[in-house]
Amino acid sequence: MRIRAILRFRNEDLTRKRLIAGFKTQKELADFIGVNQNIISSWETLKSYPQSETLIDSLEIALNCDIYDIFPPEIIKAINEKIGIPIEKVVSVKQLPSFTRGEYLLPSPEDIFERKELEKNVEDWLGGLRERERKIIEMRFGLGKYRGTKCTLREIAAQMGVGGARIRQIEAKAKNKLRNIHQSKKMLSSQGLI
């Protein structure tokens, strides 16, 4: 026996923000920002994303969030590479258990929640660094506004106009601070103080 599986993609962040903002249907949101309902549908199914400044501004106002909260760079890259097109695969029943654990599955809601929590914690920890240290850590590990683009020490040094050895020193100092911040928060949390 063979089974046909179709994997459809959805922008759950956009759907959730739309519902939180009080737009129960795609049509309500479309009417509010002055577009066709099909456009909202294409955004929620990852077939397209808002590109004009006017649409982006209207969407940010309607949903009371930044456009990057609902269309981060990795989502835009996926849309541009046509990842949002439904994937159809025919598998035998014997293959089904391995198929469901395979590359076609999206992360579970728990995984998404854990990732968001981790990002929030990292953002909090980075807040304890000086501006220069924070920038170097963000550039080095592809965090914050440098999300998804990791830079080498040489690239960072060239952008900041200092030597690679100096960047390495600042990075080491920042990492030490981050370890101390993390350990302090763990200790306070275990004592119920935060």
N, C-alpha and C positions, 0 to 999 in steps of 0.2 A: 504494500500500500504506500502511495506517495502523497505527500501533503505540500500544498503551496502556501508559503509564508510570505506575507508582505509587511515590510517594515516601513512605517510612515514616521516622519520626523515632525516634532512640534517644538515651538519656542515656549516652553512652560513658564519661563520668567515673564514673558509678555502677557500670556493669558492670565497669570496670577496677578500681575500689576493692573491689568484691565479690570479684573473683578474687584480688587481692593479699591480701585478708584471709583467703583460704583457703576461701571458699564457692564451690564449683565450679558449683553450680546455684542458681537462684532459690529452689527449695524449701528448700535447706539454710539460706539466709539467713532465709527466712520462718519456718522452725521455730525458729531461734535467737532471733528477736525476737518470736515468738508471733503471727504474722499469717498470713493466707491467701496462698498463692503468687501468686494473681491480683493482689494488692496490689503485690507486688514487680514483677511484670510491668508493671503500669500505671505504676509509677515509672520503669521502664527504657524504656518506650515513650512517655514524656512525656504520658501521659493524666491523671496526677494526681501529687501530691507529698505527703509526710508533713506533717500540719498539727498533730497533737496533740503536746504537749510530751513525753509518754511515748514515743511512736513516734520522735520526733526524738532523744531521749536514747538509746533503744535502738539506733537506727541509727548514731549517732555512736560508741557503745561498740563495736558489732559491726564497723564499718569503720575504727575508729581515725582518724577525721577529723572536721572540722567540717562541719555540714550545708551551709554555704555553699560548700564545695568541690565538692559534687555537685549542689546546687540553688541556684546563684547567683540574684540578683534577676531577671536577664534571662530565665532558664529559667522561674522561677515566673510571670513576666509572660506568657511565651509559652504556658504551660499554661493560665493563666486566660483567655487570648484564644483558646483552643482551637486553637493552632498545631500541637499534637501529633497532630491527626487526619490520617490519611494523605491525601495529595493525589493525585488521579487526573487525568491529562490524556491526551487522545488527540491524537497528532500524526502528520503524514505523514512518510514517510521523508525527504523533502526538508527538512523543518523540524528533524529530529533534531539535526544539528550545532549549530544555534543554540539549541535547547531545552536541550541538555546544558550550555551555557555560561550559561544564563539564571538567573533569580532563584530557581529551585526547588532548586538544588544547595546542599548544606551545605558549610561550609569543609572543605578537605582536611586530613588528619592533620598535614601539614607546616605548614599555616596555623595550626592549633590549637596545635601545638608552639611555633611562633614567637611566637604571642600570649602563651602562658604564660611563655616565656622573657623576653619584653619586660616583662610584668607583674612578674616576679621581679626584673629589673634595676631597674625603676622603684621597687619596694619597697626595694631595697638603697640606691638613691640617696636616697630620701626619708628613710632612716634616718640620713643625715648632716645632717639639718636639725634645728633646735630645734623643740620641740613646737608652738609657735604658728605658725612658718613652715610646718611640715608640714601642720597643720590647714588653713591658708589655701590651700595648693596643692591639697590633697585636695578641699576644698570647691569651689574655682574650676574644677577640671578633672574632677570626678566620679570621684575615685580613692578607694581604701581603703574605709572604711565609708560613704563618700558616693557609692559607685559608681553611675554612671548618672544622677546628679543634679548638674548643673553649676549653680553659684550665681554671681550677679552680684556685683560689688564692693560694691554697696549692700546686698545681702542679707547678705553676710558681715559687713560693718560693723555692721549692725543686730544680728546674732547675737552679735558679740563686744563690742559696746558702745563702739566707737571710730569715728572718721570714715573716710569712703571714701578720703581721701588717705593716711591712715596705712596702710590695708590695701594700697593700691597700692604704697607704699614697701616694706612687708614682702614683698609678692609679688615685687617687682623684686629685692630682696636675696636671696630664696630662689632665684629663677631663676638669678641669678649663681652662687650656691653650687652649684646643680645642674650648671651648665655646667662649673665647676671640678672637681667630683667626677667627672663623665663624662670630661673630658679627662685627669685624673690616672689614672683606671682604664684608659683607652685606652693611655696611655703605658706604664704598668706592664705591661699585657697584651702590648704589642708587644715589650717587653724580656724577656718570659717570667717576670716576677716574680710574676704571679698567674694 
